[in-house]
Amino acid sequence: MTSLSEMRLLAVHAHPDDESSKGAATMAHYVRQGVEVVVATCTGGERGSILNAEMDGNAHAERDLAGLRRHEMARAAAALGIRHRWLGFADSGLPEGDPLPPLPWGCFALQPLERAAAPLVRLVREFRPHVVLTYDENGGYPHPDHIQTHNVSVEAFRAAGDPARYPGLGDPWTPLKLYYDRAFNVERFVALHEALEERGLQSPYAARIAAQQESDPEGHRPPVARHETTTRIECPHTFPHRDEALRSHRTQVAPDGMFFAVSAELQAEVWPWEDYVLADSRVRTSLPETDLFAGIVG
């Protein structure tokens, strides 16, 4: 019989800090059950901005943001108990304006798929994960690096086990399940928003809910999600580890920002899960699930 302590989980993210805002409590939950967890970060986040006003004027951040973000990533990895790998691509930045400017030459989002996926295929064959976590085809939100992260994750999931593909990148390994993260699903925001209002507390989610409402072509309340949740991992016991990891990314996460608008205690009461979509599976499983390794362990 296979046990959780024999399992391996790979989470693929676009930038340092994404792993802490998307699925961090899940990863810490499984680490504490003996699962080996690796986070692969596709880019260094070097074209990001300082998003925490407390870090404005910080000499290290202004002189070498990419270098500081590497230190932040190391602290977040320690908080979660995971191993970490950089895949080495250049951040594409988030284009703004009308019309949108072209993406920078050589950036991650402009790489041909096989070139962009090759380091991840190598990692899959080396680490041999049973489960892979990533973003949906919209990237969770339409940042070009997030969309490319989806592309390379799906490519690696499908190709890493095929000996005819990506020769020279290690012995073939076939992951068994692929999930899309739903960290920013509107159902969660609505539940937290209503819980805050019921307690007479100010909610930071009204504008986000209204924007998602406006983007829904049928005007549903709440909007219809691109994907429906298939899998919920109950992990309130590791919300503090998630929050510690978030705070590690000091250039990106303000301590009084949206991520901390709802206490861990209230979140544990209202929405004690992290949500996923089972995108592909090579094993039999019954939906809904409460374990990413359902159908593999046991």
Secondary structure, 3 states (H helix, E strand, C coil): CCCHHHCEEEEEECCCCHHHHCCHHHHHHHHCCCCEEEEEEEECCCCCCCCCHHHCCCHHHHHCHHHHHHHHHHHHHHHHCCEEEEEEECCCCCCCCCCCCCCCCCCHHHCCHHHHHHHHHHHHHHHCCCEEEECCCCCCCCCHHHHHHHHHHHHHHHHCCCCCCCCCCCCCCCCCEEEEECCCCHHHHHHHHHHHHHCCCCCCCHHHHHHHHHHCCCCCCCCCCCCCCCEEEECHHHHHHHHHHHHHCCCCCCCCCHHHCCCHHHHHHHCCEEEEEEEEECCCCCCCECCCCECCEC
